[in-house]
Amino acid sequence: APHNIGCSVHFPGIVKTNVVSTCRTDGERGSTLKQDLAPFMAKRAMDADVCASQIVDGISRNRPRVLITTETHIADALKRLMPNTVDRMVARMMNMRIPQF
């Protein structure tokens, strides 16, 4: 590009933040969802500073796509191999687990 402008899309996956503990939920399904996610987040989430470092590295290398965690690599591969199947699986999971507001 003549103006030396790049663009990177980042797929950080699960990052340690307070988003689960501070999200607003409705009723028992919402509380159950928060309880179910907390141990998973504690075990699998990446530190925010590690994530930020990898994002900066991807930008400095001018990578168009920056996949950070193992989960994002797996999800990306599955989506590329079986796009319709993955879309149906995600829709089904969203209907089962996400409380309706």
C-alpha positions as CSV (number, residue, x, y, z in Angstrom):
1,A,0.0,0.0,0.0
2,P,1.3,3.4,-0.8
3,H,0.5,4.8,2.6
4,N,2.1,1.9,4.6
5,I,-1.2,1.0,6.3
6,G,-1.8,-2.6,7.3
7,C,-4.8,-4.4,8.8
8,S,-4.8,-7.3,11.2
9,V,-7.7,-9.3,12.6
10,H,-7.1,-10.7,16.0
11,F,-8.7,-13.8,17.4
12,P,-7.6,-13.8,21.1
13,G,-9.8,-16.6,22.4
14,I,-10.4,-16.6,26.1
15,V,-8.6,-13.9,28.0
16,K,-8.5,-13.4,31.8
17,T,-10.8,-10.5,32.5
18,N,-13.7,-9.9,34.8
19,V,-16.3,-10.1,32.0
20,V,-17.9,-13.3,33.4
21,S,-18.0,-12.2,37.0
22,T,-19.5,-8.8,36.2
23,C,-21.9,-9.7,33.4
24,R,-25.5,-9.2,34.0
25,T,-27.6,-12.3,33.9
26,D,-31.3,-13.1,34.2
27,G,-32.6,-15.8,36.5
28,E,-31.4,-19.2,37.3
29,R,-30.1,-20.0,33.8
30,G,-27.9,-16.9,33.9
31,S,-26.5,-17.8,37.3
32,T,-25.8,-21.4,36.2
33,L,-24.0,-20.1,33.1
34,K,-21.7,-17.9,35.2
35,Q,-21.0,-20.8,37.6
36,D,-20.3,-23.1,34.7
37,L,-17.9,-20.7,33.0
38,A,-15.9,-19.6,36.0
39,P,-13.8,-22.8,36.4
40,F,-13.3,-23.0,32.7
41,M,-12.1,-19.4,32.5
42,A,-9.8,-19.9,35.5
43,K,-8.2,-23.0,33.9
44,R,-8.1,-22.0,30.2
45,A,-8.0,-18.2,30.0
46,M,-4.8,-16.5,29.0
47,D,-3.3,-13.5,30.8
48,A,-4.2,-10.2,29.2
49,D,-0.6,-9.0,29.0
50,V,0.4,-12.3,27.2
51,C,-2.5,-11.8,24.7
52,A,-1.5,-8.2,24.1
53,S,2.1,-9.1,23.5
54,Q,1.0,-11.7,20.9
55,I,-1.3,-9.1,19.2
56,V,1.5,-6.6,19.0
57,D,3.8,-9.2,17.6
58,G,1.2,-10.1,14.9
59,I,0.8,-6.5,14.0
60,S,4.6,-5.9,13.8
61,R,4.9,-8.9,11.5
62,N,2.1,-7.5,9.3
63,R,0.1,-10.7,9.7
64,P,-3.5,-10.4,8.3
65,R,-4.9,-12.9,10.9
66,V,-3.5,-13.4,14.4
67,L,-4.8,-16.6,16.0
68,I,-3.6,-16.6,19.6
69,T,-4.9,-19.6,21.7
70,T,-5.1,-23.3,20.9
71,E,-8.9,-22.9,20.9
72,T,-8.8,-20.2,18.2
73,H,-6.6,-22.4,16.0
74,I,-9.0,-25.3,16.4
75,A,-12.1,-23.2,15.8
76,D,-10.5,-21.7,12.7
77,A,-9.5,-25.1,11.3
78,L,-13.0,-26.5,11.9
79,K,-14.7,-23.4,10.4
80,R,-12.6,-23.7,7.3
81,L,-13.2,-27.4,6.9
82,M,-16.9,-27.6,7.8
83,P,-18.4,-24.0,7.8
84,N,-22.0,-25.0,7.8
85,T,-21.6,-27.7,10.4
86,V,-19.8,-25.3,12.7
87,D,-22.5,-22.6,12.2
88,R,-25.2,-25.1,13.2
89,M,-23.2,-26.3,16.2
90,V,-22.7,-22.7,17.5
91,A,-26.4,-21.9,17.0
92,R,-27.4,-25.0,18.9
93,M,-25.0,-24.2,21.7
94,M,-26.2,-20.6,21.9
95,N,-29.8,-21.7,22.2
96,M,-29.0,-24.2,24.9
97,R,-26.8,-22.1,27.2
98,I,-27.4,-18.4,26.7
99,P,-30.3,-17.0,28.8
100,Q,-32.8,-15.0,26.8
101,F,-33.3,-11.4,27.9
